[in-house]
Amino acid sequence: MAHPTKNFTITIRYPETMTIRHKPFVLHNKMCIPLEAPGYLRLTYDSWMLPMRGMAWEFDKRSMND
């Protein structure tokens, strides 16, 4: 984040043929609440997200075993 932000939510929709891995960069990871389903990710952080904090994500092709 470039500026202090309170009650941050991000929604990512992606092809169901992919998987997503995500990592929040916040002080208290337990406060980051994920809601996941195939092709959908929503993360909510119910506190202040300060500059130099945020999140990263990466997509992979879904394997036949998933």
PyMOL Python script that loads the backbone (N, CA, C, O; Angstrom):
from pymol import cmd

cmd.read_pdbstr("""\
ATOM      1  N   MET A   1       0.833  -1.174   0.000  1.00  0.00           N
ATOM      2  CA  MET A   1       0.000   0.000   0.000  1.00  0.00           C
ATOM      3  C   MET A   1       0.882   1.243   0.000  1.00  0.00           C
ATOM      4  O   MET A   1       1.933   1.278   0.640  1.00  0.00           O
ATOM      5  N   ALA A   2       0.450   2.228  -0.706  1.00  0.00           N
ATOM      6  CA  ALA A   2       1.189   3.485  -0.754  1.00  0.00           C
ATOM      7  C   ALA A   2       0.777   4.426   0.379  1.00  0.00           C
ATOM      8  O   ALA A   2       1.559   5.279   0.799  1.00  0.00           O
ATOM      9  N   HIS A   3      -0.453   4.267   0.869  1.00  0.00           N
ATOM     10  CA  HIS A   3      -0.989   5.136   1.920  1.00  0.00           C
ATOM     11  C   HIS A   3      -1.634   4.268   2.990  1.00  0.00           C
ATOM     12  O   HIS A   3      -2.080   3.161   2.686  1.00  0.00           O
ATOM     13  N   PRO A   4      -1.698   4.735   4.231  1.00  0.00           N
ATOM     14  CA  PRO A   4      -2.417   3.974   5.258  1.00  0.00           C
ATOM     15  C   PRO A   4      -3.863   3.725   4.801  1.00  0.00           C
ATOM     16  O   PRO A   4      -4.546   4.637   4.337  1.00  0.00           O
ATOM     17  N   THR A   5      -4.303   2.491   4.940  1.00  0.00           N
ATOM     18  CA  THR A   5      -5.624   2.097   4.483  1.00  0.00           C
ATOM     19  C   THR A   5      -6.284   1.256   5.561  1.00  0.00           C
ATOM     20  O   THR A   5      -5.651   0.358   6.117  1.00  0.00           O
ATOM     21  N   LYS A   6      -7.544   1.531   5.864  1.00  0.00           N
ATOM     22  CA  LYS A   6      -8.261   0.760   6.868  1.00  0.00           C
ATOM     23  C   LYS A   6      -9.358  -0.068   6.198  1.00  0.00           C
ATOM     24  O   LYS A   6     -10.009   0.383   5.256  1.00  0.00           O
ATOM     25  N   ASN A   7      -9.550  -1.299   6.710  1.00  0.00           N
ATOM     26  CA  ASN A   7     -10.588  -2.213   6.208  1.00  0.00           C
ATOM     27  C   ASN A   7     -10.392  -2.514   4.724  1.00  0.00           C
ATOM     28  O   ASN A   7     -11.257  -2.215   3.901  1.00  0.00           O
ATOM     29  N   PHE A   8      -9.274  -3.095   4.402  1.00  0.00           N
ATOM     30  CA  PHE A   8      -8.866  -3.404   3.043  1.00  0.00           C
ATOM     31  C   PHE A   8      -9.518  -4.707   2.575  1.00  0.00           C
ATOM     32  O   PHE A   8      -9.492  -5.707   3.293  1.00  0.00           O
ATOM     33  N   THR A   9     -10.104  -4.699   1.375  1.00  0.00           N
ATOM     34  CA  THR A   9     -10.666  -5.909   0.759  1.00  0.00           C
ATOM     35  C   THR A   9     -10.233  -5.947  -0.694  1.00  0.00           C
ATOM     36  O   THR A   9     -10.279  -4.935  -1.395  1.00  0.00           O
ATOM     37  N   ILE A  10      -9.807  -7.133  -1.145  1.00  0.00           N
ATOM     38  CA  ILE A  10      -9.479  -7.332  -2.559  1.00  0.00           C
ATOM     39  C   ILE A  10     -10.175  -8.601  -3.025  1.00  0.00           C
ATOM     40  O   ILE A  10     -10.198  -9.607  -2.315  1.00  0.00           O
ATOM     41  N   THR A  11     -10.746  -8.543  -4.234  1.00  0.00           N
ATOM     42  CA  THR A  11     -11.395  -9.693  -4.846  1.00  0.00           C
ATOM     43  C   THR A  11     -10.687  -9.983  -6.158  1.00  0.00           C
ATOM     44  O   THR A  11     -10.491  -9.090  -6.982  1.00  0.00           O
ATOM     45  N   ILE A  12     -10.306 -11.243  -6.344  1.00  0.00           N
ATOM     46  CA  ILE A  12      -9.626 -11.669  -7.565  1.00  0.00           C
ATOM     47  C   ILE A  12     -10.431 -12.817  -8.164  1.00  0.00           C
ATOM     48  O   ILE A  12     -10.667 -13.832  -7.508  1.00  0.00           O
ATOM     49  N   ARG A  13     -10.851 -12.647  -9.421  1.00  0.00           N
ATOM     50  CA  ARG A  13     -11.507 -13.727 -10.160  1.00  0.00           C
ATOM     51  C   ARG A  13     -10.531 -14.164 -11.243  1.00  0.00           C
ATOM     52  O   ARG A  13      -9.920 -13.332 -11.914  1.00  0.00           O
ATOM     53  N   TYR A  14     -10.391 -15.473 -11.408  1.00  0.00           N
ATOM     54  CA  TYR A  14      -9.424 -16.021 -12.358  1.00  0.00           C
ATOM     55  C   TYR A  14      -9.987 -17.311 -12.938  1.00  0.00           C
ATOM     56  O   TYR A  14     -10.940 -17.856 -12.381  1.00  0.00           O
ATOM     57  N   PRO A  15      -9.427 -17.826 -14.048  1.00  0.00           N
ATOM     58  CA  PRO A  15      -9.957 -19.056 -14.659  1.00  0.00           C
ATOM     59  C   PRO A  15      -9.875 -20.234 -13.679  1.00  0.00           C
ATOM     60  O   PRO A  15      -8.891 -20.380 -12.954  1.00  0.00           O
ATOM     61  N   GLU A  16     -10.907 -21.059 -13.666  1.00  0.00           N
ATOM     62  CA  GLU A  16     -10.927 -22.211 -12.767  1.00  0.00           C
ATOM     63  C   GLU A  16      -9.892 -23.256 -13.139  1.00  0.00           C
ATOM     64  O   GLU A  16      -9.664 -24.194 -12.375  1.00  0.00           O
ATOM     65  N   THR A  17      -9.265 -23.117 -14.291  1.00  0.00           N
ATOM     66  CA  THR A  17      -8.188 -24.032 -14.684  1.00  0.00           C
ATOM     67  C   THR A  17      -6.873 -23.667 -14.002  1.00  0.00           C
ATOM     68  O   THR A  17      -5.864 -24.348 -14.188  1.00  0.00           O
ATOM     69  N   MET A  18      -6.884 -22.599 -13.216  1.00  0.00           N
ATOM     70  CA  MET A  18      -5.697 -22.132 -12.510  1.00  0.00           C
ATOM     71  C   MET A  18      -5.898 -22.288 -11.006  1.00  0.00           C
ATOM     72  O   MET A  18      -7.022 -22.457 -10.532  1.00  0.00           O
ATOM     73  N   THR A  19      -4.796 -22.230 -10.263  1.00  0.00           N
ATOM     74  CA  THR A  19      -4.840 -22.117  -8.812  1.00  0.00           C
ATOM     75  C   THR A  19      -4.153 -20.814  -8.444  1.00  0.00           C
ATOM     76  O   THR A  19      -3.386 -20.259  -9.231  1.00  0.00           O
ATOM     77  N   ILE A  20      -4.430 -20.337  -7.257  1.00  0.00           N
ATOM     78  CA  ILE A  20      -3.817 -19.098  -6.797  1.00  0.00           C
ATOM     79  C   ILE A  20      -3.174 -19.354  -5.443  1.00  0.00           C
ATOM     80  O   ILE A  20      -3.741 -20.025  -4.582  1.00  0.00           O
ATOM     81  N   ARG A  21      -1.993 -18.811  -5.278  1.00  0.00           N
ATOM     82  CA  ARG A  21      -1.312 -18.812  -3.975  1.00  0.00           C
ATOM     83  C   ARG A  21      -1.187 -17.357  -3.567  1.00  0.00           C
ATOM     84  O   ARG A  21      -0.838 -16.499  -4.378  1.00  0.00           O
ATOM     85  N   HIS A  22      -1.475 -17.086  -2.298  1.00  0.00           N
ATOM     86  CA  HIS A  22      -1.423 -15.702  -1.843  1.00  0.00           C
ATOM     87  C   HIS A  22      -0.681 -15.620  -0.527  1.00  0.00           C
ATOM     88  O   HIS A  22      -0.666 -16.563   0.265  1.00  0.00           O
ATOM     89  N   LYS A  23      -0.064 -14.465  -0.312  1.00  0.00           N
ATOM     90  CA  LYS A  23       0.693 -14.220   0.912  1.00  0.00           C
ATOM     91  C   LYS A  23       0.461 -12.781   1.319  1.00  0.00           C
ATOM     92  O   LYS A  23       0.865 -11.862   0.608  1.00  0.00           O
ATOM     93  N   PRO A  24      -0.191 -12.571   2.468  1.00  0.00           N
ATOM     94  CA  PRO A  24      -0.328 -11.196   2.968  1.00  0.00           C
ATOM     95  C   PRO A  24       0.954 -10.754   3.661  1.00  0.00           C
ATOM     96  O   PRO A  24       1.596 -11.551   4.345  1.00  0.00           O
ATOM     97  N   PHE A  25       1.324  -9.518   3.493  1.00  0.00           N
ATOM     98  CA  PHE A  25       2.483  -8.933   4.150  1.00  0.00           C
ATOM     99  C   PHE A  25       1.980  -7.927   5.177  1.00  0.00           C
ATOM    100  O   PHE A  25       2.052  -6.715   4.972  1.00  0.00           O
ATOM    101  N   VAL A  26       1.472  -8.453   6.279  1.00  0.00           N
ATOM    102  CA  VAL A  26       0.935  -7.617   7.351  1.00  0.00           C
ATOM    103  C   VAL A  26       1.512  -8.113   8.672  1.00  0.00           C
ATOM    104  O   VAL A  26       2.087  -9.199   8.738  1.00  0.00           O
ATOM    105  N   LEU A  27       1.356  -7.318   9.709  1.00  0.00           N
ATOM    106  CA  LEU A  27       1.938  -7.683  10.998  1.00  0.00           C
ATOM    107  C   LEU A  27       1.243  -8.866  11.647  1.00  0.00           C
ATOM    108  O   LEU A  27       1.895  -9.672  12.311  1.00  0.00           O
ATOM    109  N   HIS A  28      -0.058  -8.988  11.470  1.00  0.00           N
ATOM    110  CA  HIS A  28      -0.824 -10.055  12.099  1.00  0.00           C
ATOM    111  C   HIS A  28      -1.559 -10.831  11.018  1.00  0.00           C
ATOM    112  O   HIS A  28      -2.706 -10.514  10.704  1.00  0.00           O
ATOM    113  N   ASN A  29      -0.905 -11.858  10.435  1.00  0.00           N
ATOM    114  CA  ASN A  29      -1.510 -12.604   9.335  1.00  0.00           C
ATOM    115  C   ASN A  29      -2.864 -13.193   9.702  1.00  0.00           C
ATOM    116  O   ASN A  29      -3.713 -13.369   8.827  1.00  0.00           O
ATOM    117  N   LYS A  30      -3.087 -13.506  10.990  1.00  0.00           N
ATOM    118  CA  LYS A  30      -4.352 -14.108  11.383  1.00  0.00           C
ATOM    119  C   LYS A  30      -5.528 -13.154  11.179  1.00  0.00           C
ATOM    120  O   LYS A  30      -6.680 -13.588  11.174  1.00  0.00           O
ATOM    121  N   MET A  31      -5.255 -11.876  11.011  1.00  0.00           N
ATOM    122  CA  MET A  31      -6.327 -10.908  10.813  1.00  0.00           C
ATOM    123  C   MET A  31      -6.748 -10.821   9.348  1.00  0.00           C
ATOM    124  O   MET A  31      -7.735 -10.156   9.030  1.00  0.00           O
ATOM    125  N   CYS A  32      -6.021 -11.477   8.460  1.00  0.00           N
ATOM    126  CA  CYS A  32      -6.340 -11.470   7.041  1.00  0.00           C
ATOM    127  C   CYS A  32      -7.291 -12.648   6.785  1.00  0.00           C
ATOM    128  O   CYS A  32      -6.884 -13.802   6.924  1.00  0.00           O
ATOM    129  N   ILE A  33      -8.537 -12.379   6.418  1.00  0.00           N
ATOM    130  CA  ILE A  33      -9.574 -13.403   6.329  1.00  0.00           C
ATOM    131  C   ILE A  33      -9.789 -13.775   4.856  1.00  0.00           C
ATOM    132  O   ILE A  33     -10.299 -12.958   4.089  1.00  0.00           O
ATOM    133  N   PRO A  34      -9.405 -15.004   4.445  1.00  0.00           N
ATOM    134  CA  PRO A  34      -9.617 -15.393   3.047  1.00  0.00           C
ATOM    135  C   PRO A  34     -10.983 -16.049   2.833  1.00  0.00           C
ATOM    136  O   PRO A  34     -11.496 -16.732   3.720  1.00  0.00           O
ATOM    137  N   LEU A  35     -11.559 -15.842   1.671  1.00  0.00           N
ATOM    138  CA  LEU A  35     -12.736 -16.555   1.199  1.00  0.00           C
ATOM    139  C   LEU A  35     -12.355 -17.086  -0.168  1.00  0.00           C
ATOM    140  O   LEU A  35     -12.159 -16.313  -1.106  1.00  0.00           O
ATOM    141  N   GLU A  36     -12.249 -18.415  -0.289  1.00  0.00           N
ATOM    142  CA  GLU A  36     -11.754 -19.005  -1.521  1.00  0.00           C
ATOM    143  C   GLU A  36     -12.733 -20.012  -2.085  1.00  0.00           C
ATOM    144  O   GLU A  36     -13.410 -20.724  -1.344  1.00  0.00           O
ATOM    145  N   ALA A  37     -12.801 -20.063  -3.406  1.00  0.00           N
ATOM    146  CA  ALA A  37     -13.527 -21.058  -4.179  1.00  0.00           C
ATOM    147  C   ALA A  37     -12.797 -21.145  -5.514  1.00  0.00           C
ATOM    148  O   ALA A  37     -12.048 -20.229  -5.854  1.00  0.00           O
ATOM    149  N   PRO A  38     -12.993 -22.222  -6.287  1.00  0.00           N
ATOM    150  CA  PRO A  38     -12.312 -22.291  -7.587  1.00  0.00           C
ATOM    151  C   PRO A  38     -12.611 -21.041  -8.425  1.00  0.00           C
ATOM    152  O   PRO A  38     -13.769 -20.714  -8.681  1.00  0.00           O
ATOM    153  N   GLY A  39     -11.560 -20.361  -8.839  1.00  0.00           N
ATOM    154  CA  GLY A  39     -11.705 -19.164  -9.666  1.00  0.00           C
ATOM    155  C   GLY A  39     -12.023 -17.900  -8.908  1.00  0.00           C
ATOM    156  O   GLY A  39     -12.320 -16.877  -9.526  1.00  0.00           O
ATOM    157  N   TYR A  40     -11.971 -17.934  -7.568  1.00  0.00           N
ATOM    158  CA  TYR A  40     -12.376 -16.774  -6.783  1.00  0.00           C
ATOM    159  C   TYR A  40     -11.564 -16.692  -5.501  1.00  0.00           C
ATOM    160  O   TYR A  40     -11.384 -17.694  -4.807  1.00  0.00           O
ATOM    161  N   LEU A  41     -11.078 -15.507  -5.189  1.00  0.00           N
ATOM    162  CA  LEU A  41     -10.390 -15.247  -3.920  1.00  0.00           C
ATOM    163  C   LEU A  41     -10.788 -13.862  -3.442  1.00  0.00           C
ATOM    164  O   LEU A  41     -10.738 -12.891  -4.196  1.00  0.00           O
ATOM    165  N   ARG A  42     -11.182 -13.784  -2.188  1.00  0.00           N
ATOM    166  CA  ARG A  42     -11.436 -12.487  -1.563  1.00  0.00           C
ATOM    167  C   ARG A  42     -10.691 -12.458  -0.242  1.00  0.00           C
ATOM    168  O   ARG A  42     -10.844 -13.354   0.588  1.00  0.00           O
ATOM    169  N   LEU A  43      -9.884 -11.423  -0.051  1.00  0.00           N
ATOM    170  CA  LEU A  43      -9.159 -11.230   1.193  1.00  0.00           C
ATOM    171  C   LEU A  43      -9.633  -9.953   1.847  1.00  0.00           C
ATOM    172  O   LEU A  43      -9.765  -8.916   1.196  1.00  0.00           O
ATOM    173  N   THR A  44      -9.889 -10.036   3.143  1.00  0.00           N
ATOM    174  CA  THR A  44     -10.324  -8.889   3.921  1.00  0.00           C
ATOM    175  C   THR A  44      -9.380  -8.716   5.091  1.00  0.00           C
ATOM    176  O   THR A  44      -9.058  -9.682   5.783  1.00  0.00           O
ATOM    177  N   TYR A  45      -8.938  -7.503   5.315  1.00  0.00           N
ATOM    178  CA  TYR A  45      -8.074  -7.166   6.440  1.00  0.00           C
ATOM    179  C   TYR A  45      -8.785  -6.079   7.228  1.00  0.00           C
ATOM    180  O   TYR A  45      -8.965  -4.965   6.736  1.00  0.00           O
ATOM    181  N   ASP A  46      -9.188  -6.404   8.455  1.00  0.00           N
ATOM    182  CA  ASP A  46     -10.055  -5.520   9.246  1.00  0.00           C
ATOM    183  C   ASP A  46      -9.305  -4.588  10.184  1.00  0.00           C
ATOM    184  O   ASP A  46      -9.769  -4.320  11.292  1.00  0.00           O
ATOM    185  N   SER A  47      -8.183  -4.104   9.764  1.00  0.00           N
ATOM    186  CA  SER A  47      -7.415  -3.169  10.579  1.00  0.00           C
ATOM    187  C   SER A  47      -6.696  -2.211   9.636  1.00  0.00           C
ATOM    188  O   SER A  47      -7.019  -2.138   8.451  1.00  0.00           O
ATOM    189  N   TRP A  48      -5.733  -1.487  10.160  1.00  0.00           N
ATOM    190  CA  TRP A  48      -4.947  -0.573   9.333  1.00  0.00           C
ATOM    191  C   TRP A  48      -3.880  -1.341   8.576  1.00  0.00           C
ATOM    192  O   TRP A  48      -3.127  -2.113   9.171  1.00  0.00           O
ATOM    193  N   MET A  49      -3.809  -1.132   7.255  1.00  0.00           N
ATOM    194  CA  MET A  49      -2.703  -1.633   6.459  1.00  0.00           C
ATOM    195  C   MET A  49      -1.818  -0.430   6.185  1.00  0.00           C
ATOM    196  O   MET A  49      -2.248   0.541   5.564  1.00  0.00           O
ATOM    197  N   LEU A  50      -0.595  -0.502   6.649  1.00  0.00           N
ATOM    198  CA  LEU A  50       0.313   0.636   6.589  1.00  0.00           C
ATOM    199  C   LEU A  50       1.185   0.582   5.340  1.00  0.00           C
ATOM    200  O   LEU A  50       1.297  -0.472   4.715  1.00  0.00           O
ATOM    201  N   PRO A  51       1.803   1.695   4.968  1.00  0.00           N
ATOM    202  CA  PRO A  51       2.716   1.683   3.820  1.00  0.00           C
ATOM    203  C   PRO A  51       3.794   0.613   3.990  1.00  0.00           C
ATOM    204  O   PRO A  51       4.232   0.328   5.104  1.00  0.00           O
ATOM    205  N   MET A  52       4.202   0.043   2.896  1.00  0.00           N
ATOM    206  CA  MET A  52       5.191  -1.040   2.824  1.00  0.00           C
ATOM    207  C   MET A  52       4.593  -2.377   3.261  1.00  0.00           C
ATOM    208  O   MET A  52       5.335  -3.333   3.487  1.00  0.00           O
ATOM    209  N   ARG A  53       3.280  -2.463   3.383  1.00  0.00           N
ATOM    210  CA  ARG A  53       2.570  -3.711   3.649  1.00  0.00           C
ATOM    211  C   ARG A  53       1.636  -3.955   2.476  1.00  0.00           C
ATOM    212  O   ARG A  53       1.407  -3.046   1.679  1.00  0.00           O
ATOM    213  N   GLY A  54       1.106  -5.130   2.355  1.00  0.00           N
ATOM    214  CA  GLY A  54       0.189  -5.436   1.260  1.00  0.00           C
ATOM    215  C   GLY A  54       0.077  -6.926   1.085  1.00  0.00           C
ATOM    216  O   GLY A  54       0.057  -7.675   2.062  1.00  0.00           O
ATOM    217  N   MET A  55       0.004  -7.364  -0.160  1.00  0.00           N
ATOM    218  CA  MET A  55      -0.084  -8.784  -0.423  1.00  0.00           C
ATOM    219  C   MET A  55       0.498  -9.080  -1.794  1.00  0.00           C
ATOM    220  O   MET A  55       0.661  -8.195  -2.634  1.00  0.00           O
ATOM    221  N   ALA A  56       0.806 -10.357  -1.990  1.00  0.00           N
ATOM    222  CA  ALA A  56       1.291 -10.830  -3.288  1.00  0.00           C
ATOM    223  C   ALA A  56       0.522 -12.091  -3.637  1.00  0.00           C
ATOM    224  O   ALA A  56       0.069 -12.814  -2.750  1.00  0.00           O
ATOM    225  N   TRP A  57       0.377 -12.354  -4.919  1.00  0.00           N
ATOM    226  CA  TRP A  57      -0.263 -13.585  -5.339  1.00  0.00           C
ATOM    227  C   TRP A  57       0.404 -14.098  -6.596  1.00  0.00           C
ATOM    228  O   TRP A  57       1.077 -13.362  -7.317  1.00  0.00           O
ATOM    229  N   GLU A  58       0.198 -15.393  -6.840  1.00  0.00           N
ATOM    230  CA  GLU A  58       0.804 -16.069  -7.982  1.00  0.00           C
ATOM    231  C   GLU A  58      -0.187 -17.096  -8.505  1.00  0.00           C
ATOM    232  O   GLU A  58      -0.854 -17.773  -7.722  1.00  0.00           O
ATOM    233  N   PHE A  59      -0.287 -17.216  -9.821  1.00  0.00           N
ATOM    234  CA  PHE A  59      -1.164 -18.192 -10.441  1.00  0.00           C
ATOM    235  C   PHE A  59      -0.349 -19.361 -10.977  1.00  0.00           C
ATOM    236  O   PHE A  59       0.768 -19.185 -11.463  1.00  0.00           O
ATOM    237  N   ASP A  60      -0.924 -20.554 -10.883  1.00  0.00           N
ATOM    238  CA  ASP A  60      -0.348 -21.779 -11.444  1.00  0.00           C
ATOM    239  C   ASP A  60      -1.449 -22.522 -12.178  1.00  0.00           C
ATOM    240  O   ASP A  60      -2.631 -22.377 -11.867  1.00  0.00           O
ATOM    241  N   LYS A  61      -1.043 -23.326 -13.164  1.00  0.00           N
ATOM    242  CA  LYS A  61      -2.025 -24.192 -13.795  1.00  0.00           C
ATOM    243  C   LYS A  61      -2.436 -25.258 -12.792  1.00  0.00           C
ATOM    244  O   LYS A  61      -1.596 -25.811 -12.081  1.00  0.00           O
ATOM    245  N   ARG A  62      -3.725 -25.542 -12.737  1.00  0.00           N
ATOM    246  CA  ARG A  62      -4.248 -26.563 -11.826  1.00  0.00           C
ATOM    247  C   ARG A  62      -3.791 -27.931 -12.319  1.00  0.00           C
ATOM    248  O   ARG A  62      -3.898 -28.232 -13.508  1.00  0.00           O
ATOM    249  N   SER A  63      -3.285 -28.758 -11.412  1.00  0.00           N
ATOM    250  CA  SER A  63      -2.860 -30.107 -11.794  1.00  0.00           C
ATOM    251  C   SER A  63      -4.082 -31.018 -11.872  1.00  0.00           C
ATOM    252  O   SER A  63      -5.145 -30.662 -11.363  1.00  0.00           O
ATOM    253  N   MET A  64      -3.953 -32.148 -12.478  1.00  0.00           N
ATOM    254  CA  MET A  64      -5.048 -33.089 -12.623  1.00  0.00           C
ATOM    255  C   MET A  64      -5.518 -33.627 -11.270  1.00  0.00           C
ATOM    256  O   MET A  64      -6.643 -34.114 -11.154  1.00  0.00           O
ATOM    257  N   ASN A  65      -4.655 -33.541 -10.238  1.00  0.00           N
ATOM    258  CA  ASN A  65      -4.988 -34.077  -8.903  1.00  0.00           C
ATOM    259  C   ASN A  65      -5.757 -33.089  -8.050  1.00  0.00           C
ATOM    260  O   ASN A  65      -6.283 -33.481  -7.008  1.00  0.00           O
ATOM    261  N   ASP A  66      -5.849 -31.823  -8.442  1.00  0.00           N
ATOM    262  CA  ASP A  66      -6.531 -30.806  -7.629  1.00  0.00           C
ATOM    263  C   ASP A  66      -8.029 -30.898  -7.758  1.00  0.00           C
ATOM    264  O   ASP A  66      -8.751 -30.116  -7.140  1.00  0.00           O
TER     265      ASP A  66
END
""", "prot")
cmd.dss("prot")
cmd.show_as("cartoon", "prot")
cmd.util.cbc("prot")
cmd.orient("prot")
